[in-house]
């Protein structure tokens, strides 16, 4: 299971540790600081999260699970409480963490370095007949109207037209 991309392996000292997403589904405590929970997409595998933070039932959390040989229930340390089960943004974030597919962060529009728009001719159109254009419509499209064009120059002022 070492190649499983949904569960990145982290080696800390001699212990085998991985980050996982859990759901707190019980208000019980195990010992003084142990909270039972269910590991996401692990076939009902349960673990005990060691935390002094107050936890509620039906919450998602990110934990660091420590693999221990010969123990029936895995132990984990709380990293972050994500939010309530059933809340769309929290559930989406929990699944993104589990499958390691966090959304991209794009730079602000001011940092894109966009060139000014070309001059518009009468009728509100730009003459692009001189461009080499590549259609991105599929083969069965009857209205071929989606395309890309690229221009490259020596001064790093490359253009991509859509």
N, C-alpha and C positions, 0 to 999 in steps of 0.2 A: 504494500500500500504506500511505499515511499514515493512513488511517482504521481500520486493523486494531487492534481493542481487545486482542488477545492479545499485542501487541508495542508497549507504550507508547513513544512517541517522546520523546526528551529532547534538546534542543539545548544543546550545551556549546560556547561560543565559536563557531567556524565549522564544527566537525566535526559530522556527523550521527551521534548515538549512541543506541543503544537497549539495554534490559535484556533478556536472554534466558536460557533454561535450556539447559545443555549436558550431554552425557554424555561423560566421559573413557573412551575405548575403546582406548587405546593406551598402552604404557609408554615409547614413543619420545619423544625431545626434538627440537625444531627450534631450532637455535641453543642458546644457553646457558639461557634461561628459557622457551622456547616449548613448550607441551604441546598436541598435536593433540587435537581433540574433535569431536563431532557435535552440531549444533544440533537441539533438539527440534522435531519437526513442520516441518522445513524441507526435506523431500525429499532427505535425504542431504547437505545442505550442511555442509561442514566448516569449522572455524575453528581458529586457534592462540591459545591463552590464554597471556598473558605472566604468569608467576608464579614466585616463588622458593619458594613453599610446596611441600612434598612431596605429590604427587597419586598416587592409585592408579587402576588400571583399574576400569571399571564403577562409577563414582561420578557422582552428579548434582551440578551446581554452578550457581550463579547468576553470570552474567558481564555486563559492560558491553561491548557490541560496537561497534567503531568502523568505520563504513562508509568504505571507501577505494575510489575510482574506479580501475578498471583492474587491480585485484589479483584473482588467482584465488581465494585463500583469505583470508577475513576475519580480522581481528585482534581480540582481546578481552582485557579485564583481569578477573581473578578478583575477585569480590565476596564470595562465600561458598560453601563446600563444604557441600552439603545432606546427603549420606550415600550409602550404597550402593544400587546398582540392585537391585531385587528385594525391598527392604524396604518393606512396605506404607505406613507413615507417611511415609517419604522420598519414595516415588513419588507419593503423594497430594499432598504439599506441592509437589513439582516441577510437577505438572499444574496445581495451583491458582495457582502463580506464573505459569506460562505463559499461562493463560487469564484471569489477573487476577481470580480469584474466591476471595480469602482468606476464611476463616471469620470470622463475627462474634464479637466479644467482648462477652458480656453482663455487666452489673454483678452484684455479689454479691447474694444473696437478701436480705440485711439492708438493702440500699440500694433495694429495690423500693418501699418505702412501702406495704406491704399493710395493709389494714384487718383488724380481728379478724373471725373467722368469725361468722356470724349464729347466733342461738339455735336449737338443734335441738329439734323437737317430739318427743312420744312416738312411738316407732316408728323413730327415727333419721332422719327426713326434715325438710327445710326447706320451709315453705310458700312457693311462688313464684308462686302464681296471680295475684298483683297485677302481675307484671312483663309488659312487652311483650317477647316473645321472637321471635327470628329463627332459623328452622331452617337448618342448614348441611348437612343430608343431601341427597343427590342425588334427582332426581325418581323414580327407580326403587326407592328404598329402601322396604322394607315396615315396618321398625321405625324410626320417626322419633324418635330419641332424642338427637341432637346439635344443640345450639342455643347462641346467644349472646344476652345481654341487656345493655343499656347504661343507666346512670343518670348524669345530669349535674346538678351543683348549682353554686351561686354561689361556693362556698368552695374550689374546685379539689379536691374529694374525689370525683372521678368514679369510677364503678364499672363494671367489665366482668365479667359472670358467664358462666361456661362450663358 
